[in-house]
């Protein structure tokens, strides 16, 4: 069929990958809130949901980069889609176990698949065109990531969170099936979004398999000569090294705010689950809006300058959350989401600038930096849990993270070697 040979259709499929992994990662805050109920966890314990997911991003990128080097971006994308789909389907049996460890394993499997997609799709979009417009092109692709985040927060979260928040002591005596009936009802709702996600992943995998993806110069050159499977020496490049550092702190800061948003609203600000999920949808809507506006601004403003301004804005806003908390903090977090929007793809693209045949290796190290998601949110959650009287003080941690990102936009991005 002609449509499978159409380059625009192929690029549309690549852009859809950004949408899919956003749904996966942005379901985590909802799952953290739900697991606090179904597995009877506190804020700190539930935060290890993020650890299980994002730890895959530290373990897998180098093996993935080797796989991509030996095969192709297309092969990596298909393998990643099917692996993540397998994880989603595992929710069918695991939801009946009521075991936190089993959920953590599922999240890890899904993340392995998504890690394949990120390691392949980000550099693919980056090198598929003019290097000068790469940050803007990657931000455009990442706008679909913002759309997926919005849908996960505004709609899929409502399929999971029922609005009921009972403990063994507060459960109504006439609740059908008692405590186990309540846990079964709450657990069953967790399957729905992951079955939807798994179906979408399988469909896209089939479409990618039959589609002719555009060739890029980098892969054609690799096919002509025997390069290293993974090039560790690329970390000596100043702008990539600082890019990895900036990505570690950005991802940690972003996920700390994202993952704790629903807990902040329901547990500390006293807002109902229904209202909190709506606010979470608005929060992700601001992220999507920021990415669209940021992509347009990059036509006139250098990406590194916009990155620095956006990061400094978030430093100020995190200070506001840390001082005031409550509803003022929620409003500040909505603005933080807007200004976080362009930071990840802009840093990613600036860090890959001029790497040539080492692009896949550079991409692997940048994706590994997402391990910041596996530790910074836990530190933030620990501080929040230990200081419930002044819970908002925990947001000093993401404030420090955004300071590092501001430095990258100011000086760290410069190609000096």
C-alpha positions as CSV (number, residue, x, y, z in Angstrom):
1,X,0.0,0.0,0.0
2,X,1.2,3.5,-0.9
3,X,0.5,4.9,2.6
4,X,3.2,2.7,4.1
5,X,5.7,4.2,1.7
6,X,4.7,7.8,2.5
7,X,7.4,9.7,4.5
8,X,4.8,11.9,6.2
9,X,2.9,8.8,7.4
10,X,6.2,7.4,8.7
11,X,7.0,10.6,10.6
12,X,3.5,10.6,12.0
13,X,4.2,7.1,13.4
14,X,7.5,8.4,15.0
15,X,5.6,11.3,16.5
16,X,3.0,8.9,17.9
17,X,5.8,7.2,20.0
18,X,6.2,10.4,21.9
19,X,2.5,10.3,22.7
20,X,2.6,6.7,23.9
21,X,5.5,6.9,26.3
22,X,4.0,10.1,27.8
23,X,0.8,8.2,28.6
24,X,2.9,5.5,30.2
25,X,5.1,7.7,32.4
26,X,2.3,10.2,33.3
27,X,0.1,7.4,34.6
28,X,2.6,6.9,37.4
29,X,1.4,9.7,39.6
30,X,-2.1,8.3,39.4
31,X,-0.8,4.8,40.2
32,X,1.2,6.1,43.1
33,X,-1.9,7.5,44.6
34,X,-3.9,4.3,43.9
35,X,-1.2,2.0,45.3
36,X,-1.2,4.0,48.5
37,X,-4.8,2.8,48.9
38,X,-4.7,-0.7,47.6
39,X,-1.3,-1.7,49.1
40,X,-1.7,0.5,52.2
41,X,1.5,2.5,51.6
42,X,2.7,5.9,52.9
43,X,4.0,8.7,50.7
44,X,7.6,7.6,50.8
45,X,6.9,3.9,50.2
46,X,4.7,4.6,47.3
47,X,7.3,6.8,45.7
48,X,9.3,3.6,44.9
49,X,6.9,3.1,42.0
50,X,8.9,5.8,40.2
51,X,12.1,4.1,41.2
52,X,11.0,0.8,39.6
53,X,10.0,2.5,36.4
54,X,12.9,4.8,35.9
55,X,15.6,2.4,37.1
56,X,15.1,0.7,33.7
57,X,16.3,4.0,32.1
58,X,19.6,3.6,33.9
59,X,20.2,-0.1,33.2
60,X,19.0,-0.4,29.6
61,X,20.2,2.4,27.4
62,X,23.8,1.1,26.8
63,X,22.5,-2.4,25.8
64,X,19.8,-0.7,23.7
65,X,22.4,1.5,22.0
66,X,24.4,-1.6,21.1
67,X,21.2,-3.2,19.7
68,X,20.5,-0.2,17.6
69,X,24.0,-0.1,16.4
70,X,23.8,-3.7,15.2
71,X,20.3,-3.4,13.8
72,X,18.4,-0.1,13.1
73,X,16.2,2.5,14.7
74,X,13.1,0.7,13.2
75,X,14.0,-2.7,14.8
76,X,14.5,-1.0,18.2
77,X,11.2,0.8,18.0
78,X,9.3,-2.4,17.2
79,X,11.0,-4.3,20.0
80,X,10.3,-1.5,22.4
81,X,6.6,-1.3,21.5
82,X,6.0,-5.0,22.0
83,X,8.0,-5.2,25.3
84,X,5.9,-2.3,26.7
85,X,2.7,-3.9,25.4
86,X,3.7,-7.2,27.3
87,X,4.0,-5.2,30.5
88,X,0.6,-3.6,30.0
89,X,-1.0,-7.0,29.4
90,X,0.5,-8.4,32.6
91,X,-1.9,-6.1,34.6
92,X,-4.6,-8.7,33.9
93,X,-3.2,-11.4,36.1
94,X,-1.1,-9.2,38.5
95,X,-4.1,-7.1,39.6
96,X,-5.5,-10.1,41.4
97,X,-2.3,-10.6,43.5
98,X,-2.5,-7.4,45.5
99,X,1.3,-7.5,45.8
100,X,3.3,-4.2,45.5
101,X,6.4,-6.1,44.3
102,X,4.5,-7.5,41.4
103,X,3.4,-4.0,40.3
104,X,7.0,-2.8,40.5
105,X,8.1,-5.6,38.2
106,X,5.4,-4.7,35.7
107,X,6.4,-1.0,35.7
108,X,10.0,-2.0,35.1
109,X,9.0,-4.1,32.1
110,X,6.9,-1.3,30.6
111,X,9.8,1.1,31.2
112,X,12.2,-1.2,29.4
113,X,10.0,-1.0,26.3
114,X,9.6,2.8,26.6
115,X,13.4,3.1,27.0
116,X,13.8,1.5,23.6
117,X,11.4,4.1,22.1
118,X,13.2,7.1,23.8
119,X,16.7,5.9,22.9
120,X,15.7,5.4,19.2
121,X,13.1,8.1,18.6
122,X,14.8,11.2,20.1
123,X,18.0,11.0,18.1
124,X,16.1,9.8,15.0
125,X,14.0,13.0,15.0
126,X,17.1,15.0,15.9
127,X,19.2,13.9,12.9
128,X,16.4,13.7,10.4
129,X,16.9,17.2,9.0
130,X,18.9,20.4,9.4
131,X,21.1,20.5,12.5
132,X,20.2,24.2,13.1
133,X,16.5,23.4,13.5
134,X,17.0,20.2,15.5
135,X,15.9,21.7,18.9
136,X,12.7,23.1,17.3
137,X,12.0,19.9,15.5
138,X,12.5,17.8,18.6
139,X,10.3,20.2,20.6
140,X,7.6,19.8,18.0
141,X,7.8,16.0,18.3
142,X,7.8,16.3,22.0
143,X,4.6,18.3,21.9
144,X,2.9,15.0,21.2
145,X,4.5,13.9,24.5
146,X,2.7,16.8,26.2
147,X,-0.6,15.7,24.6
148,X,-0.2,12.2,25.9
149,X,0.6,13.6,29.4
150,X,-2.6,15.7,29.3
151,X,-4.8,12.8,28.3
152,X,-3.2,10.5,31.0
153,X,-3.8,13.2,33.7
154,X,-7.2,14.5,32.7
155,X,-9.0,11.4,31.5
156,X,-7.2,8.1,32.2
157,X,-6.6,9.1,35.9
158,X,-10.3,9.3,36.3
159,X,-10.7,5.7,35.2
160,X,-8.4,4.6,38.0
161,X,-9.2,6.9,40.9
162,X,-12.8,6.3,42.2
163,X,-12.9,9.2,44.7
164,X,-13.2,6.8,47.6
165,X,-10.3,6.9,50.1
166,X,-11.1,4.5,52.9
167,X,-8.9,2.9,55.5
168,X,-9.8,-0.3,57.4
169,X,-11.1,2.0,60.2
170,X,-13.2,4.3,58.0
171,X,-14.6,1.8,55.5
172,X,-18.5,1.9,55.8
173,X,-19.8,-1.3,57.5
174,X,-22.2,-1.9,54.6
175,X,-19.6,-1.8,51.8
176,X,-20.2,-4.8,49.6
177,X,-17.6,-7.5,50.4
178,X,-16.0,-5.5,53.2
179,X,-12.3,-4.5,53.1
180,X,-11.4,-7.1,50.4
181,X,-14.4,-6.0,48.3
182,X,-13.1,-2.4,48.4
183,X,-9.6,-3.4,47.5
184,X,-10.8,-5.6,44.7
185,X,-12.9,-2.7,43.2
186,X,-10.0,-0.3,43.5
187,X,-7.5,-2.8,42.0
188,X,-9.7,-3.7,39.0
189,X,-9.8,-0.1,37.9
190,X,-6.0,-0.1,37.5
191,X,-6.2,-2.6,34.6
192,X,-8.3,-0.4,32.2
193,X,-5.7,2.2,31.2
194,X,-2.9,-0.3,30.7
195,X,-5.1,-2.6,28.5
196,X,-5.9,0.5,26.4
197,X,-2.2,1.4,26.2
198,X,-1.2,-2.2,25.3
199,X,-3.7,-2.3,22.5
200,X,-2.3,1.0,21.1
201,X,1.3,-0.2,21.4
202,X,0.6,-3.4,19.4
203,X,-1.3,-1.5,16.7
204,X,1.6,1.0,16.3
205,X,4.1,-1.9,16.2
206,X,2.3,-3.5,13.3
207,X,2.1,-0.2,11.4
208,X,5.8,0.5,12.0
209,X,6.7,-3.0,10.8
210,X,4.9,-2.5,7.4
211,X,6.1,1.2,7.0
212,X,9.2,2.3,5.2
213,X,10.9,4.7,7.5
214,X,13.1,7.5,6.0
215,X,16.8,6.7,5.7
216,X,19.2,8.9,7.5
217,X,22.8,9.6,6.7
218,X,24.1,8.4,10.0
219,X,22.8,4.8,9.6
220,X,24.0,4.6,6.0
221,X,27.6,5.6,7.2
222,X,27.4,3.1,10.0
223,X,26.6,0.3,7.5
224,X,29.8,1.1,5.6
225,X,32.3,0.8,8.4
226,X,32.8,-1.0,11.7
227,X,32.3,1.5,14.5
228,X,32.5,0.8,18.2
229,X,29.2,-0.6,19.5
230,X,29.2,2.0,22.3
231,X,31.5,5.0,22.4
232,X,32.3,6.0,26.0
233,X,34.9,8.6,24.8
234,X,32.0,10.8,23.7
235,X,31.5,11.7,27.3
236,X,34.6,13.7,27.1
237,X,32.7,16.2,24.9
238,X,32.0,19.2,27.2
239,X,28.4,19.9,26.0
240,X,27.4,16.2,26.2
241,X,28.8,15.7,29.6
242,X,27.0,18.7,31.0
243,X,23.9,17.7,29.0
244,X,23.9,14.4,30.9
245,X,24.2,16.2,34.2
246,X,21.4,18.7,33.3
247,X,19.1,15.8,32.2
248,X,19.7,14.0,35.5
249,X,18.6,17.0,37.5
250,X,15.8,18.1,35.1
251,X,14.2,14.7,35.1
252,X,14.5,14.3,38.8
253,X,13.0,17.8,39.5
254,X,10.2,17.3,37.0
255,X,9.2,13.8,38.3
256,X,9.4,15.0,41.9
257,X,6.7,17.6,41.1
258,X,4.7,15.4,38.8
259,X,4.6,12.3,41.0
260,X,3.7,14.1,44.2
261,X,1.1,16.4,42.6
262,X,-2.0,14.3,43.4
263,X,-0.6,13.4,46.9
264,X,0.0,17.1,47.5
265,X,-3.5,18.0,46.5
266,X,-5.4,15.2,48.4
267,X,-3.3,14.6,51.5
268,X,-1.8,18.1,52.2
269,X,-4.1,20.6,50.5
270,X,-7.3,18.7,51.5
271,X,-8.7,18.6,47.9
272,X,-11.0,15.7,46.8
273,X,-9.7,13.1,44.4
274,X,-12.1,14.2,41.6
275,X,-11.0,17.8,41.8
276,X,-7.3,16.8,42.2
277,X,-7.4,14.7,38.9
278,X,-9.0,17.7,37.1
279,X,-6.2,20.0,38.5
280,X,-3.7,17.4,37.3
281,X,-5.2,17.6,33.9
282,X,-4.9,21.4,33.9
283,X,-1.3,20.9,35.1
284,X,-0.5,18.7,32.1
285,X,-2.5,21.0,29.9
286,X,-0.1,23.8,30.9
287,X,2.8,21.6,30.0
288,X,1.3,21.0,26.5
289,X,0.6,24.8,26.1
290,X,4.2,25.6,27.1
291,X,5.7,23.2,24.6
292,X,3.6,24.6,21.7
293,X,4.4,28.2,22.7
294,X,8.1,27.4,23.3
295,X,8.4,25.7,19.9
296,X,7.1,28.9,18.2
297,X,9.3,31.1,20.3
298,X,12.4,29.2,19.1
299,X,11.8,30.6,15.6
300,X,13.0,34.0,17.1
301,X,14.9,33.0,20.3
302,X,17.9,30.8,20.6
303,X,16.9,27.5,22.3
304,X,19.7,27.8,24.9
305,X,18.4,31.3,25.9
306,X,14.9,30.1,26.2
307,X,16.0,27.2,28.3
308,X,17.9,29.5,30.7
309,X,14.9,31.8,31.1
310,X,12.4,28.9,31.6
311,X,14.7,27.3,34.2
312,X,15.2,30.5,36.2
313,X,11.4,31.0,36.2
314,X,11.0,27.6,37.7
315,X,13.6,28.3,40.4
316,X,11.5,31.3,41.5
317,X,8.2,29.3,41.3
318,X,9.7,26.4,43.4
319,X,10.7,29.0,46.0
320,X,7.1,30.2,46.1
321,X,5.8,26.6,46.6
322,X,8.4,26.1,49.4
323,X,7.4,29.2,51.2
324,X,3.6,29.2,50.9
325,X,2.3,25.7,50.2
326,X,-1.4,25.1,49.9
327,X,-3.4,26.6,47.1
328,X,-0.6,29.2,46.4
329,X,1.7,26.2,45.8
330,X,-0.7,24.5,43.5
331,X,-1.0,27.7,41.3
332,X,2.8,27.9,41.3
333,X,3.0,24.3,40.2
334,X,0.7,25.0,37.3
335,X,3.1,27.6,36.1
336,X,6.1,25.4,36.8
337,X,4.6,22.8,34.4
338,X,4.4,25.5,31.7
339,X,8.0,26.4,32.0
340,X,9.3,22.8,32.3
341,X,7.8,22.0,28.9
342,X,10.7,22.8,26.6
343,X,13.5,21.8,28.9
344,X,14.0,18.1,28.3
345,X,13.9,18.1,24.4
346,X,16.0,21.3,24.2
347,X,18.7,19.9,26.5
348,X,18.6,16.6,24.7
349,X,19.0,18.2,21.3
350,X,21.8,20.7,22.4
351,X,23.7,17.8,23.9
352,X,23.6,15.8,20.7
353,X,24.9,18.7,18.6
354,X,27.8,17.7,16.4
355,X,28.2,14.1,17.7
356,X,27.9,12.5,14.2
357,X,28.4,8.7,14.3
358,X,28.5,8.9,18.1
359,X,24.9,10.1,18.2
360,X,23.4,6.8,19.3
361,X,26.0,6.5,22.1
362,X,25.3,10.1,23.2
363,X,21.6,9.4,23.2
364,X,22.1,6.3,25.4
365,X,23.9,8.3,28.0
366,X,21.3,11.1,27.9
367,X,18.5,8.5,28.4
368,X,20.5,7.0,31.3
369,X,20.4,10.4,32.9
370,X,16.7,9.8,33.4
371,X,17.7,7.8,36.4
372,X,17.3,11.1,38.2
373,X,13.7,10.1,38.3
374,X,14.6,7.1,40.4
375,X,16.2,9.0,43.3
376,X,15.3,12.8,43.4
377,X,11.5,12.2,43.8
378,X,12.2,9.7,46.6
379,X,14.3,12.3,48.4
380,X,11.6,14.9,47.9
381,X,8.9,12.5,49.2
382,X,11.1,11.5,52.2
383,X,11.4,15.2,53.2
384,X,7.7,15.7,52.7
385,X,6.8,12.7,54.8
386,X,9.2,13.6,57.6
387,X,8.1,17.2,57.8
388,X,4.3,17.0,57.4
389,X,3.9,20.3,59.3
390,X,5.9,22.2,56.7
391,X,5.6,19.7,53.8
392,X,6.2,22.4,51.2
393,X,9.8,22.7,52.2
394,X,10.5,19.6,50.2
395,X,10.2,21.6,47.0
396,X,13.6,23.1,47.6
397,X,14.9,19.9,46.0
398,X,13.4,20.5,42.5
399,X,14.4,24.2,42.9
400,X,18.1,23.1,43.0
401,X,17.5,20.9,40.0
402,X,16.3,23.8,37.9
403,X,19.3,25.8,38.9
404,X,21.5,23.2,37.2
405,X,19.3,23.4,34.0
406,X,19.7,27.2,34.0
407,X,23.5,26.8,34.0
408,X,23.3,24.4,31.0
409,X,21.3,27.0,29.1
410,X,23.8,29.7,30.1
411,X,27.2,27.9,29.6
412,X,27.0,24.2,29.8
413,X,25.6,23.7,26.3
414,X,28.6,25.3,24.5
415,X,30.5,23.1,22.1
416,X,34.1,23.8,23.1
417,X,35.9,20.6,21.9
